[in-house]
Amino acid sequence: MTQAAAVIGTVRGSYLRVVGAVSTAHFMSHFYIIALAPLLPFVRDEYGVTYTQLGLAFAVFNIITAVFQTPAGFMVDRLGARLLLVCGMIISASAFVVAGLVNSFWVMVAMFAVAGMGNTVYHPADYALLSRHIGSDRIGQAFSVHTFAGMMGSAVAPAILLMMQTASGWRGAFIGTGAVGFAVAVLLFLTLNQPVASEKSPSPPPSSDKGADAWRILLSGPILLNLVFFVLLATMSAGIYNYSVVALGDLHGTPVTVANAALTGYLLLSAAGVLAGGFLVGRTTRHGLLAAIGLAAMTLSAFLVGGFHFSPGALITLMSIGGFCSGLIMPSRDMLVREVTPAGSFGKVFGFVSTGFSIGGIVSPLVFGAIMDRQHPSMVFFGVGACSLIAIFTLLGRRWRPA
């Protein structure tokens, strides 16, 4: 009994250590993604540049991430997720410190390209570590905690960065953010370097796939469906996050305060939905069905908001329900990828499909921006609903119960 209890305690401690470390890294990765946005006016005033020029920093970050995330996944499988995760955090932190120290706009843009390179590591390394060390009965829960941590990083970043800016200027905010990243890198190194009592069978050695075989996996039907699925989800999210407030104002004359309250409800309930989804995926094998139900509810919510005028309370409630459902499907999304990924290929597969986030992030502003420029605000919500509906069809070609 005592020995069994000790083994259980060791496994539980390893679970908390791995999930805690990986989730902390994911929190920081999302914090870095948001880092420039709240500081835009201060950076613009100091350098005397336009918002279009500042947009170059966002563009190079996303382009570098999109291009190099799949190669980073290959490196994770070959060299190990722990080493790459620590290196990615150091690269990201260094980029923000340099951007804060060097008085040059173009150096800052270059550092966002470097930060984009650091960003390529997080998804493949995080998912590889979780998939390798967490048992099937708790992997859905681990995925949900990981996703929730990233969402919290995005949620708290504006307030923290503005407080840092007030205390030491935008440069101090960048330098402070980088310093926190270095501290997290040390934490990851110390935490993940300790022996891990895996809840699973011993992991396979690092992948030795030949290039052609590896690309055959990535270009297989199930993996490509997941890539499309991720692009659609990213496009939907960007449409709601970036354009719902202005679209509601143009479409229904919704006051900015009410539209922002509806968006806040969407974001808060998304986080709650992620945790609820983590609870549900551990109790079913029908991850595709669960995702389809959530997507159907999101489709209905978007079409209703785009097609009808609601009172403020009803609008906030409807948007919040859509947000809850968007969060609900995220653990199922990750389980769907895991189910079709061969052992030893978690890094490259998750790196490849996560490129869909960057593709959606690059394409969606162009599409939804053009819609708003042509004064068709209802099409923002109809477009989000259409993407959600198409995402359901990407699930129809899969078995909803794993083989």
C-alpha positions as CSV (number, residue, x, y, z in Angstrom):
1,M,0.0,0.0,0.0
2,T,2.7,2.5,0.9
3,Q,4.7,1.7,-2.2
4,A,1.6,2.0,-4.4
5,A,0.8,5.4,-2.8
6,A,4.4,6.6,-3.4
7,V,4.1,5.6,-7.1
8,I,0.8,7.4,-7.4
9,G,2.2,10.5,-5.7
10,T,5.2,10.5,-8.0
11,V,3.0,10.2,-11.1
12,R,0.7,12.9,-9.9
13,G,3.6,15.2,-9.1
14,S,5.0,14.6,-12.6
15,Y,1.6,15.4,-14.1
16,L,1.4,18.7,-12.3
17,R,5.0,19.5,-13.1
18,V,4.8,18.8,-16.8
19,V,1.3,20.4,-17.3
20,G,2.4,23.4,-15.2
21,A,5.6,24.0,-17.0
22,V,4.1,23.6,-20.5
23,S,1.1,25.8,-19.6
24,T,3.4,28.5,-18.3
25,A,5.3,28.5,-21.6
26,H,2.0,28.8,-23.5
27,F,0.9,31.7,-21.2
28,M,4.1,33.5,-22.1
29,S,3.8,32.8,-25.8
30,H,0.4,34.4,-26.0
31,F,1.6,37.3,-23.8
32,Y,4.3,37.9,-26.4
33,I,1.8,37.7,-29.3
34,I,-0.2,40.6,-27.7
35,A,2.8,42.6,-26.4
36,L,2.9,45.3,-29.1
37,A,-0.8,45.9,-29.5
38,P,-1.5,47.9,-26.3
39,L,1.8,49.9,-26.7
40,L,1.1,50.9,-30.4
41,P,0.3,54.6,-29.7
42,F,3.5,55.1,-27.6
43,V,5.8,53.3,-30.1
44,R,4.2,55.3,-33.0
45,D,4.7,58.7,-31.2
46,E,8.3,58.0,-30.4
47,Y,9.3,56.7,-33.9
48,G,7.0,59.0,-35.9
49,V,5.7,56.1,-38.0
50,T,2.3,55.2,-39.4
51,Y,0.1,52.4,-38.1
52,T,0.6,50.8,-41.5
53,Q,4.4,50.8,-40.9
54,L,3.8,49.4,-37.4
55,G,1.7,46.7,-39.0
56,L,5.0,45.4,-40.5
57,A,6.0,44.1,-37.1
58,F,2.7,42.0,-36.9
59,A,3.2,40.8,-40.4
60,V,6.8,39.6,-40.1
61,F,5.9,37.9,-36.8
62,N,3.1,35.9,-38.4
63,I,4.9,35.2,-41.6
64,I,8.0,33.8,-39.9
65,T,5.8,31.7,-37.6
66,A,3.9,30.3,-40.6
67,V,7.0,29.5,-42.6
68,F,9.1,27.9,-39.9
69,Q,6.7,26.3,-37.5
70,T,6.6,23.0,-39.4
71,P,10.5,22.8,-39.6
72,A,10.4,23.5,-35.8
73,G,8.1,20.5,-35.4
74,F,10.7,18.3,-37.2
75,M,13.4,19.6,-34.9
76,V,11.2,18.9,-31.8
77,D,10.8,15.2,-32.9
78,R,14.6,14.9,-33.7
79,L,16.2,16.9,-30.9
80,G,13.6,16.7,-28.1
81,A,10.8,19.0,-27.0
82,R,12.4,20.1,-23.8
83,L,15.5,21.6,-25.3
84,L,13.6,23.4,-28.1
85,L,11.0,24.8,-25.7
86,V,13.7,26.4,-23.5
87,C,15.5,27.7,-26.6
88,G,12.3,29.2,-28.0
89,M,11.6,31.0,-24.8
90,I,15.2,32.5,-24.7
91,I,14.9,33.6,-28.4
92,S,11.5,35.3,-27.7
93,A,12.8,37.0,-24.5
94,S,16.0,38.2,-26.2
95,A,14.0,39.8,-29.1
96,F,11.9,41.9,-26.7
97,V,14.9,43.0,-24.7
98,V,16.8,44.1,-27.8
99,A,13.7,45.9,-29.2
100,G,13.5,47.8,-25.9
101,L,17.2,48.7,-25.7
102,V,18.0,49.7,-29.3
103,N,16.6,53.0,-30.5
104,S,15.7,52.0,-34.1
105,F,12.3,51.3,-35.6
106,W,13.7,48.8,-38.1
107,V,15.6,46.9,-35.4
108,M,12.3,46.6,-33.6
109,V,10.6,45.2,-36.7
110,A,13.6,42.8,-37.1
111,M,13.2,41.7,-33.5
112,F,9.5,40.9,-34.1
113,A,10.8,38.6,-36.9
114,V,13.1,37.0,-34.3
115,A,10.2,36.7,-31.8
116,G,8.2,35.0,-34.6
117,M,11.0,32.4,-34.9
118,G,10.9,31.8,-31.1
119,N,7.1,31.5,-31.4
120,T,7.4,28.6,-33.9
121,V,8.6,26.3,-31.1
122,Y,5.7,26.5,-28.6
123,H,2.9,24.5,-30.2
124,P,4.9,21.6,-31.4
125,A,7.0,21.3,-28.2
126,D,4.1,21.8,-25.9
127,Y,1.9,19.2,-27.5
128,A,4.8,16.8,-27.9
129,L,5.6,17.0,-24.2
130,L,1.9,16.5,-23.2
131,S,1.3,13.7,-25.6
132,R,4.5,11.9,-24.6
133,H,4.0,12.1,-20.8
134,I,0.3,12.3,-20.0
135,G,-2.0,9.3,-20.1
136,S,-5.0,9.0,-22.3
137,D,-7.4,9.4,-19.4
138,R,-6.1,12.8,-18.5
139,I,-4.7,14.1,-21.8
140,G,-7.9,16.0,-22.7
141,Q,-7.8,17.7,-19.4
142,A,-4.1,18.6,-19.9
143,F,-4.8,20.0,-23.4
144,S,-7.6,22.2,-21.9
145,V,-5.4,23.6,-19.1
146,H,-2.7,24.3,-21.7
147,T,-5.2,26.2,-24.0
148,F,-6.7,28.0,-21.0
149,A,-3.3,29.3,-19.9
150,G,-2.6,30.7,-23.4
151,M,-6.0,32.5,-23.3
152,M,-5.1,34.0,-19.9
153,G,-1.8,35.2,-21.3
154,S,-3.7,37.1,-24.0
155,A,-6.3,38.4,-21.5
156,V,-3.9,39.8,-18.9
157,A,-1.2,41.2,-21.3
158,P,-2.8,44.6,-22.1
159,A,-3.4,45.6,-18.4
160,I,0.1,44.4,-17.3
161,L,1.9,46.0,-20.3
162,L,0.1,49.3,-19.7
163,M,1.1,49.3,-16.0
164,M,4.7,48.6,-17.0
165,Q,4.5,51.4,-19.6
166,T,3.2,53.8,-17.0
167,A,6.1,52.9,-14.7
168,S,9.0,52.8,-17.2
169,G,7.8,53.6,-20.7
170,W,7.1,51.2,-23.5
171,R,10.8,50.3,-23.7
172,G,10.8,49.3,-20.1
173,A,7.6,47.2,-20.7
174,F,9.5,45.4,-23.5
175,I,12.6,44.9,-21.4
176,G,10.6,43.7,-18.4
177,T,8.6,41.3,-20.6
178,G,11.9,39.9,-21.9
179,A,13.2,39.5,-18.3
180,V,10.2,37.5,-17.3
181,G,10.8,35.3,-20.3
182,F,14.3,34.6,-19.2
183,A,13.0,33.7,-15.7
184,V,10.5,31.3,-17.3
185,A,13.2,29.8,-19.5
186,V,15.2,29.0,-16.3
187,L,12.1,27.6,-14.7
188,L,11.4,25.3,-17.7
189,F,15.0,24.1,-17.8
190,L,15.0,23.2,-14.1
191,T,11.5,21.7,-14.1
192,L,11.6,19.7,-17.3
193,N,15.2,18.5,-16.6
194,Q,14.0,16.5,-13.7
195,P,13.0,12.8,-14.3
196,V,9.4,12.5,-15.3
197,A,7.2,9.6,-14.1
198,S,5.2,9.1,-17.2
199,E,1.6,8.0,-17.0
200,K,2.2,6.2,-20.4
201,S,4.3,3.5,-21.7
202,P,7.9,4.5,-22.4
203,S,8.1,7.0,-25.2
204,P,9.6,6.0,-28.5
205,P,13.1,7.5,-29.3
206,P,13.3,10.8,-31.2
207,S,11.9,10.5,-34.7
208,S,14.3,9.3,-37.4
209,D,11.7,9.7,-40.2
210,K,13.2,10.2,-43.7
211,G,12.1,13.5,-45.2
212,A,9.8,11.8,-47.8
213,D,8.1,9.6,-45.2
214,A,7.6,12.5,-42.8
215,W,6.0,14.6,-45.5
216,R,3.8,11.7,-46.6
217,I,2.4,11.8,-43.0
218,L,1.9,15.5,-43.1
219,L,0.2,15.5,-46.5
220,S,-2.1,12.6,-45.7
221,G,-5.8,13.3,-45.7
222,P,-6.5,13.3,-42.0
223,I,-3.6,15.7,-41.2
224,L,-4.6,18.1,-44.1
225,L,-8.2,18.1,-42.8
226,N,-6.9,19.2,-39.4
227,L,-4.8,21.9,-41.1
228,V,-7.9,23.3,-42.8
229,F,-9.8,22.9,-39.5
230,F,-7.2,25.1,-37.7
231,V,-7.3,27.7,-40.5
232,L,-11.1,28.0,-40.2
233,L,-11.0,28.3,-36.5
234,A,-8.3,31.0,-36.6
235,T,-10.3,32.9,-39.2
236,M,-13.5,32.7,-37.1
237,S,-11.7,33.9,-34.0
238,A,-10.0,36.8,-35.8
239,G,-13.3,37.9,-37.3
240,I,-15.0,38.1,-33.9
241,Y,-12.0,39.5,-32.0
242,N,-11.1,42.2,-34.5
243,Y,-14.3,43.2,-36.2
244,S,-17.4,42.3,-34.1
245,V,-17.4,45.7,-32.3
246,V,-17.3,47.9,-35.4
247,A,-19.6,45.5,-37.3
248,L,-22.2,45.6,-34.6
249,G,-22.1,49.4,-34.6
250,D,-22.5,49.7,-38.4
251,L,-25.1,46.9,-38.6
252,H,-27.4,47.6,-35.6
253,G,-26.2,50.9,-34.2
254,T,-25.0,49.0,-31.2
255,P,-23.2,51.4,-28.7
256,V,-19.5,50.7,-28.4
257,T,-19.9,49.9,-24.7
258,V,-22.5,47.3,-25.4
259,A,-20.6,45.8,-28.3
260,N,-17.4,45.6,-26.1
261,A,-19.4,44.0,-23.3
262,A,-20.6,41.4,-25.8
263,L,-17.1,40.7,-27.0
264,T,-15.9,40.5,-23.4
265,G,-18.6,38.0,-22.7
266,Y,-17.5,36.0,-25.7
267,L,-13.8,36.0,-24.5
268,L,-14.6,35.2,-20.8
269,L,-17.0,32.4,-21.7
270,S,-14.5,31.0,-24.2
271,A,-12.0,30.4,-21.4
272,A,-14.8,28.8,-19.3
273,G,-15.7,26.6,-22.3
274,V,-12.1,25.4,-22.7
275,L,-12.2,24.0,-19.1
276,A,-15.6,22.5,-19.6
277,G,-14.4,20.9,-22.9
278,G,-11.4,19.4,-21.0
279,F,-13.8,17.8,-18.6
280,L,-16.0,16.4,-21.4
281,V,-13.2,14.9,-23.6
282,G,-12.0,12.8,-20.8
283,R,-15.5,11.2,-20.7
284,T,-16.1,10.4,-24.3
285,T,-14.3,9.1,-27.4
286,R,-16.6,11.0,-29.7
287,H,-14.4,14.0,-30.0
288,G,-15.5,14.8,-33.6
289,L,-19.2,14.7,-32.6
290,L,-18.5,17.0,-29.6
291,A,-16.7,19.4,-31.9
292,A,-19.5,19.3,-34.4
293,I,-22.1,20.2,-31.8
294,G,-20.0,23.1,-30.6
295,L,-19.5,24.3,-34.1
296,A,-23.2,24.0,-34.9
297,A,-24.1,26.2,-31.9
298,M,-21.4,28.8,-33.0
299,T,-22.9,28.8,-36.5
300,L,-26.4,29.5,-35.2
301,S,-25.1,32.2,-32.8
302,A,-23.2,34.0,-35.6
303,F,-26.1,33.9,-38.1
304,L,-28.6,35.2,-35.5
305,V,-26.3,38.1,-34.5
306,G,-25.7,39.0,-38.2
307,G,-29.4,38.7,-39.2
308,F,-31.4,40.2,-36.3
309,H,-31.3,43.1,-33.9
310,F,-31.3,42.1,-30.2
311,S,-31.6,44.0,-27.0
312,P,-28.3,44.6,-25.2
313,G,-28.9,41.8,-22.7
314,A,-29.9,39.3,-25.4
315,L,-26.9,40.3,-27.6
316,I,-24.4,39.8,-24.7
317,T,-26.0,36.5,-23.8
318,L,-26.0,35.2,-27.4
319,M,-22.3,36.3,-28.0
320,S,-21.3,34.7,-24.7
321,I,-23.0,31.4,-25.6
322,G,-21.0,31.5,-28.9
323,G,-17.9,32.1,-27.0
324,F,-18.5,29.2,-24.6
325,C,-19.0,26.9,-27.5
326,S,-15.9,28.1,-29.2
327,G,-13.9,27.2,-26.1
328,L,-15.7,23.9,-25.7
329,I,-14.4,22.5,-29.0
330,M,-10.7,23.3,-28.4
331,P,-9.7,20.2,-26.3
332,S,-11.6,18.1,-28.9
333,R,-9.7,19.9,-31.6
334,D,-6.4,18.8,-30.0
335,M,-7.6,15.3,-29.4
336,L,-8.6,15.0,-33.1
337,V,-5.0,15.8,-34.1
338,R,-3.5,13.4,-31.5
339,E,-5.7,10.5,-32.7
340,V,-4.3,10.6,-36.2
341,T,-0.7,11.3,-35.3
342,P,1.8,8.4,-35.4
343,A,4.0,7.9,-32.3
344,G,7.2,9.9,-32.5
345,S,5.6,12.5,-34.9
346,F,3.8,14.8,-32.4
347,G,6.1,17.7,-32.9
348,K,6.0,17.8,-36.7
349,V,2.3,17.1,-36.9
350,F,1.2,19.7,-34.3
351,G,3.7,22.2,-35.8
352,F,2.2,21.6,-39.2
353,V,-1.5,21.9,-38.3
354,S,-0.8,24.9,-36.0
355,T,0.5,26.7,-39.0
356,G,-3.2,27.1,-39.7
357,F,-3.4,29.7,-36.9
358,S,-0.8,31.9,-38.7
359,I,-2.5,31.4,-42.1
360,G,-5.9,32.4,-40.6
361,G,-4.2,35.3,-38.9
362,I,-2.7,36.6,-42.1
363,V,-5.8,36.0,-44.4
364,S,-8.7,37.0,-42.1
365,P,-7.8,40.7,-41.6
366,L,-7.7,41.1,-45.4
367,V,-11.0,39.3,-45.9
368,F,-13.0,40.9,-43.1
369,G,-11.3,44.3,-43.6
370,A,-12.5,44.3,-47.2
371,I,-16.0,43.3,-46.1
372,M,-16.1,46.3,-43.7
373,D,-14.7,48.7,-46.3
374,R,-17.5,47.7,-48.7
375,Q,-20.0,48.4,-45.9
376,H,-21.4,44.9,-45.5
377,P,-21.1,44.4,-41.7
378,S,-23.6,41.6,-41.5
379,M,-21.2,39.6,-43.7
380,V,-18.7,39.6,-40.9
381,F,-21.0,37.4,-38.8
382,F,-22.3,35.4,-41.8
383,G,-18.6,34.8,-42.8
384,V,-17.8,33.6,-39.3
385,G,-20.9,31.3,-39.4
386,A,-19.9,30.0,-42.8
387,C,-16.4,29.2,-41.6
388,S,-18.0,27.3,-38.7
389,L,-20.3,25.4,-41.0
390,I,-17.5,24.5,-43.3
391,A,-15.4,23.3,-40.3
392,I,-18.2,20.8,-39.5
393,F,-17.9,19.4,-43.0
394,T,-14.1,18.8,-42.4
395,L,-15.2,16.5,-39.5
396,L,-17.5,14.4,-41.7
397,G,-14.7,12.6,-43.4
398,R,-13.4,11.2,-40.1
399,R,-14.5,8.5,-37.8
400,W,-16.0,10.1,-34.7
401,R,-14.9,7.2,-32.6
402,P,-11.1,6.5,-32.7
403,A,-10.0,3.2,-34.2
